[in-house]
Amino acid sequence: MNASEQTRITFRQLLAFFLPLGFSASLVTISHVIINSTLARSSHPEIIISAYALPMSILGITEKPAVLLRQTCSALVRDRQSFRAMSLVGFYVLGSVSLIGLLISYTSIGPWVFVHLFGAEESMIAPMVDVYRVLMFVSIFSGIRCIYHGIIIYNMRTKWLTIGMLIRLVGMYSLSLYFIKTGVTSATVGAIIFLTGMIIEAAVSYWEGRSLLRSVIPEKHPGHSIEKSSQVFGFYKPLMYSSFIAVISIPAINAFLGKTTDIQLSIAAFAIAASLTQLVQSFFTYVHQLVLNFYRKDPESVLRFTLMISLIPGLLIAVMSYTPAGPWFMEHVMGVNERLLEASLATLRVFMIMTLIFPWLDYGNGLLMLRSQTKVMVWSQAANVCATLLALFLCIAFSPGWNGMIGALAQSLGTAAEAAVVWFVIRETAKMEGKIPGPPLSAAGNTKELSENA
């Protein structure tokens, strides 16, 4: 890579690519605000919101395989032939997700899951199953959306992710107003609003993605080796395994917080601080896409850009934690009382550790995807879970009075352990590649370069 190639990517190009991705990720949180505010207008909001929340927890697990299709498509699809291979993988994945949804919705597995895994009361089973019968289709349209997101992202049309999300929010809000006017009578209303929004976003992504396939993407990209679905599965499966391992962390944290000196305060403070941290951090969850789409062209510019934005989430959390902005937001926007407010602020300060590490973890994961070394993510995620569990055990044993801070510290140390594994592998691979002529990041295994141009 010569100097002229390394100066082609400007800060403005990187910003134009990244900002729409960040905005679309942040706007997702508004979707849930619309739904929860709608359900809160019912005559029995506590019952209806809880009947919606537990099926959403299951959706969070079953939707994971669908969401991972975005990274896979963005990394591997360069022509129509590789898209056909990707589409076949998507068909198998979404077919499997549909089968799981049918089993939960229409067999005794669903009630068993709600009662024995989530501790739901018998009277809540029927409305929860009704909600999930609608939510199961969200995963399908989410998968379709993510496949075409991958094409849109690689072709630098990221503004369409923001456009799709804005149209989705307009549709959801309009439907919300309709239900508020006619009456919110069940938790299924929330599921219908969510499904409608996902269908809208999937339709926008499909429309733009198909347009790119017809007019921009060639039938066969010279030198691109992805031709078969087995090659796509080789990249995708480790991502899926690592995501399922990651599911363990949050339930484990909540379980251990039940052993602190003030259980209710611990769980509530952790939930509030975690939601604020996620709100801030969600904007910066697409650093890996910067790497996938620009690193081969101009690694120095990508590194400088990441250095700049990596400090922003930590600074925002610092402002929330150490200035009057945080207490004001928690009190007037979230309605948090004084005791819970102080505990939430203390927990939020610990989360600063994670916000400083996460952008570099995502950057490292982008390098692994670029090398087609996704198998490493299984081990890095396992390190995350092990470090989280160890931190939880030690904190509960020696300092249970830390309450919600225990959860924030455990999650932060888990993220640090995951990042350590990722960067250890990157460093060792770089040492080996230093002895071999060619570009600094050649794809591992049988997969050739995945991103010849951005």
N, C-alpha and C positions, 0 to 999 in steps of 0.2 A: 504494500500500500504506500504510494508516494505522497509527497506533501500536498500536491494539488488535490488529490482525492480526499485528504483529511480536512481540507478547508471548505468543502462544499456545503456542509451542514451549518447553518447559522443558528444563532440563539432564537431568532424570530421563527424559523421553521420548527424548531423543537417546541417552542411555546405554542405555536399554532396547532401542532399535533397533540400536545399533552393537555392543554386546557380543556378542550371539549370532553376528553376522557375523564378528567377530574370532576368536571361539572356533572356529567352524567352519573358518575358513581355517587356523588353527594346528593343528587336529586332523588336517588332511590329512597333515602330516608323520609322524604316528603310523602312518598306513597303510603308508608305505614302510618304517618301522622294523619293523612286523609281518612284511612280506614278506621283507625282507633277513635278519631273524633266523631266519625259517623256512628260507630257502635255505642259510643258514650251517650248518644241521644236516645237510646232505647229506654224502656221503662225499668229494666233490670240490667244496668250496664255491667255490674261485676260478673254476673253469671254469663252474659253474652260474650263479653271480652275474654273471659277464661275459656269458654267453649271454642273461641276462635284461636286463642294463643297456643294451646297444646297441639292441635293439628298443624299449625304453622311450624312448630318445633320439629315435627316429623318431616314436613316439606323441606326444612332447612337441610335435612340429611339426604332425602331422595332427590333433591334438585342439584346437589353437588356434581354428580356425573354429567349433568346437562351443561352446567356452567363451565366446566373444564373443556368443553368443545371449543370455546372461544380461543383459549391459548393454543390449543392444538391446531386449529384452522389457521390462525395467524402465523404460526411457526412453519407449517408444512405446505399450505396450499399456494402454489405459484402458477398453476395452469389448470385447465379444465380436467385434465386427466387426474391430477392429484385431488381436485375437488370431488370427482366421482368416487375416488377411494375414501375421501373424508366423509362423503354423504353416506356411504355404506356403513361406516363405523357409527355415524350419527344415528342411522336407522336401528342398528343393533342396540346401541345405548338407550335410545328413547323407547325402544320396544321393551327392554328389560325394566326400565323405570315404570312404564305403563303396567307391566305385569305385577310389579310390587304394589303399585297403586290399587289395582283391582283386588289383590289379595287383602290389603288393609281395608278396602272399602266394602267388600262383599263377602268376606269370610269371617270366621271367628278370630282370625289373627288380629284384626283391627281392635275389637273390644279388649282382647288380652293385652295388647300393647298399651292402650290408654289406661287400663286399670293397674297392671302390674309394673309397667315401666315408668308411667307418669303419675300414678297414684290418683287417678280421677275417680270421682264417685260414680256409682252405678247410674244415677239419674242423669249424668252428663254424657254418657256413652253415645246415645242416639244422636243428639245434636252435634257432637264431635265427629261422628262418622259421616253425618250429612255434610258438614263443612269439608271434610277431606275428600269426599266424592267430587266436589268442585275443584278443590286445590290440586288434586292429582293431575289435572289438565294443565296447570300452570307450568309444571316441569316440562311438558311436551313443547309448549310454545316458547318456553325459556331456552330450550335446546335449539330450536329453529332459529331464534333470535341470535344466539351465541355463535352458531355456525356462520351466519352472514355477517355478524360483527367482526369475525376474524378476517373476512375478505375486505370489509370496509376499512378496518384498521390498517391492514398491510398496504392498502392502496391510498393511504393518507387522507381518507375522507371522514376523519373522526368527528367532524361537525355533525354528521348524521346520527351519531350516538346521542348527542345532546338534543338534536331535533326530535328524534324518536322518543326520548324520555319526556320532553316537554309536551308533545302531543299526547303521550300516555297519561300524563298528569292532568291535562285538560279533560280527557275522557273520563278518568277516574273521578275527578271533582264534579263533573256534570252528573255522573251517575250517583255520586254521593248526595248531591242536592235533591235528586229525584227521590231517593230512599228516605231522606230526612223529611221531605214533604209528604210522602205517602205513608211513612211509618216504618221504623226499624223493628222488626218483630223476631228476628233470629240471627244467630251468628253467621248463617249462610250468606247474609248480605255482604259481610266483609270479604268472603271468599269470591263472590260474584264480582265485586268491585276490583279485586286484585286480578282475577282471571281476565276481566275485560281490559284492564291496563296492559297486561302481558300480551294479549292478542294484538292490541294496537301497536305496541312496540315491535313485536315480531313481524307484523305486516309492513311497517316502515323499513325495517332491516332487510326483509325479503325483497321489497321493491328496489331498494338501492343496490343490494348485493347482486340480484339477478341482472340489473342494468350493467354493473361492472363486469359480470361474467360474459355478457353478450358483446360488450363494446371495447373492453380493455384487456381482459385476461386472455392469453393465447391458448390454443388447444394443447400445445406442448412447449414448455420453456426449455431452451437449450441447456443441457447439463443438469437439469433438476431430476433427482433420482426417485422421488416419491411417486410410485405408480400403483401400488397395491395396498389394500386395506390392512394387510398384515404389518406393513411398515408403519402405518398410522397407529395401529394398536400398540406397537412396540414403544411409541412415544407416549401414548395416552395412558396406558395402564398404570405406570408408576405414579402419574399425577393423581389418578383415581385412588390408588392404594394410600398415598400420603394424605389425601383429603379425608379418607375414612379414619385414619389414625388420629388426625387432628380433632375429630369429633369428640374424642375422649376428654380433652382438656377442660372445657367449660363445665360439663356435668361433674367432673372430679373436683374442680374448684368450689362449686356450689355445695358439694357433699362435705368437703373439708371445712368450709365456712360454717357449717352446722355444728362444728365442734369448738368454735371460738367462745369467748366469754360472754358476748352479746350477739346471739345468733341473728335475730331480726335486723339489728343495726348493721351487722357485717354484710349480710346478703343484700340489703337495700343500698348501702353505700357503694358496694362493689358494682351493683347493677347500674346505678346512676353514673358513677365515674367511668365505667366501661362504655356506656352509651355515648357519653360526651367524647371519650377518646376515639371511639369508632366514627363518630360524626366528623371529627377533625382528620383522622387518618384515612378515611375513605377516599378523600380527594387525591391521595398519593399512592393508591394501590395499583397504578398502571405504569410504574417505573420499569417493570419487566418488558412492557411493550416498547418503550424507548430503546431498550437494548436490542430487542428482536428486530426492530425496523431501521435502526440507525448505527448500531455499533460497528458493523463491518465497514461502513463508509467512513465514519469519523469517530473513533473511540474516545479521542481526547475531548471533543465537544460534548459527547454524551456524559462523560465523567464530570466535566465542569458543571454541566446543567444539573446533574444529580447532586453534586456537592452543594449547589445553591439551594435547591428545593428541599434537600434532606433535613435542613435545620428548621424549616417552617413549621411542621407539626409539633416539634418540641417547643418552639417558641410560643405557639398558640396555646398549648397546654400550660406553659409557664405563666402566660398572661391570665389564663383562667384560674390558675392555682394561687398566684401571689399578688394579684391586683383586685380591686373591688369589682371588676367585671365578672369574675367567677361567682362570687356570692350573689351579686345582683341577678345574674342569669338563672342560677339555681332557685332563688327565692321567687322571682317575679315571673319567670317563664315556666319553670318546672314545678313550682309550688313546694319546694323542699323546706322543712322546718329547721330551726337552729341547730339542734343536736345532730340531726342527719346531715345537715349542711356541712358542719365541721368535719364529720367523719368522711363525707364524700370528697371534700377538698383534700384531706390528708391522703385518701386513696388515689385521687387524681394526680397528686404530686409524685407518687411512686410510678404511675403510668408513664411519666416523662421518659423513664429508661427505655420503655418499649418503643415510644415514638421516635427516639433518636436512632434506634437499631433497625426498625422495620424497613425504611427506605433502602438500606444497604442489603438487607436480606432479599428484598424484591429485586434489587439490581443483580445480586448474585444468582438468584433463581432465573433471571433473564439470560444470564451467561450460560447456565446449565441447559436451558431450553435451546439456546443457539447452538450448543455443541451436541444436542440430542442426548444429554446425560441426565434425563429425567429420573432414572433409577436412583440417583443420589438423593432425590427428594424424599424417598421412602425412609432412608436412614436419617436424614436431617430432621424429618418430622418426628421420627421415633425418638431422636435425641431431645426434641422439644418436649414431648410428653413425659419422658423419663425425668428431665430436669424440673418440669413443672410439679410432678408428683413428689420428687425428693424435697423440693423447696416447701411444698405444702406440709409434708410430714414433719420436717424439721421445725418449721414455724409454729405449727400447732403444738408440737412437743415442748418447745422452749419459750415461745412468746405468743400464746393464744390471745393476749390482750391487744394485739395489733389489729384484730378484727378485719375489716375489709381490705386493709393494706396488704394482708397476707395473700389474697387473691391477685392483687395487682403485681406484687413482687414475684409471685410464682409464674404468672403469665409472662412477665418481662424477662425473667431468667430463662424460661423456656424458649422465648424468641431469641435470646442471646446464644443459647446452646445450638439452636437450629442454624443461626447465622454462622457460628463457629465451624460447624460441619461443612456447610456450603463453601465457605471461603477456604477451608483447608483443602478440599478437593480441587477447587479452582487453582489454588497455588501449586499443588502437586502436579496437576495437569499442565500448567504453564511451564513448569520446570522440564517436563518431558518433551513438550512441544518446542522448547528452546533448542533442542538437539536436532529437530527435524526441519528441513527447508519448507517454506510455504507460509501461509497466513497464520497469525498468532492464534486464531480460533478456528481450527478445522473441525468439522463434525466428527464425533466419535463413532465407533462401530462401522456398520455398513452404510450408514446414512451420509451422503455427501453434503456439501454446503447447502444450508437450508435457506439462506437469504442472500442471494448474489447481488441484489440491488434493493434499494429502499423505494 
